[in-house]
Amino acid sequence: MIYLDSAATTLQKPAAVARASAWAIDHLASPGRGGHRPAMAAADTAFACREEAAALFHVPEPEQVVFTFNATHGLNIAIRTLVRPGSRVVISGYEHNAVTRPLHAIPDLELRVARSPLFDRAAALEAFRQELDRGADAAVCTHVSNVFGFILPLEEIAKLCRERGVPLIVDASQSAGCLPLDFGALGAAFAAMPGHKGLYGPQGTGLLLCGADPEPLLAGGTGSESRLQTMPAFLPDRLEAGTHNMAGLAGLLEGLRFVRRRGVENIAAQESLLIRTMGEGLGEIPGVRTFLARDPMAQSGVLSFQLEDMDCEQAGEQLGEAGFALRAGLHCAPLAHESAGTLDRGTIRASLSVFNTHREVERFLRAVASLSQERKY
């Protein structure tokens, strides 16, 4: 099987990730729940994971790195902290349901979408400018579209928010580990990300970077301030109720180390080169519509396409039978499809990691060409 679904989960991971997770099951207890060796080793591992993340994303203090179950968990914390009934919130036209569903659950919300054409970074920035100038209590922006790999102008959008005093929540689900992300320079209130995608960690892990004072989503034991019947006032304990996923965090630590050793810039360059090769190759196949940015700086290692007169789910299934792991449909992001004009059909999505090769891309292009040719007869 050739795995091309890393925007959902990076299945291929550094060997050290699995080794660390397996080791943790036998050697790590609960951090902050004892002075014995297994508990202390767990505390050391958890703190080392925070330190690696803080270094990678330029977070001032490791304690500002909070462990979550996934990016959705972190986004819910951030949204529930900043958004109240009646709030005015600006979002991009490429947000995932992990953003839009929590927002729609808040009563009397004034939700404004900064709509812009696909891959038009200047238009996306201007749309945010116009909506923010109408007044906003908060803004949420994905760094990269999970459907099209569209890299939004996050640094410039963050600057607009800082100038207007609007707190910003960043969804870094598709950019963390794949593109440079300087949380300190952004000045964002929060940035949420999964551990199981570009950070090459296990599923069931995530990070919330906190630049603002958050409100807990869960309450419970933390191993600290146990006399209180309220959550501790300090991070990360304030947001980390209950027992940690130490097997997951031990694996995530190794994933973060892998990304830092490899270099985010190098990862971005490799994925960009492969996705350009794939996109240009698909563009030469008759009957294939490819969503490829003209500007390489506007697209990450994610590519959507459609086959003429063929249902995307059916095409994805047939390519799966041919040995290619893809994703077809709406990808939990109907707003992005609405913005790109693909809501009626959806797309087939190929997404890369550092473990993909040019040879795999070439084999994939031959498979799509063969499928397209079959449709003519």
Order of alpha helices (4+ residues) and beta strands (2+ residues): beta-alpha-alpha-beta-alpha-beta-alpha-beta-alpha-beta-alpha-beta-alpha-beta-beta-alpha-alpha-beta-beta-alpha-beta-beta-alpha-beta-alpha
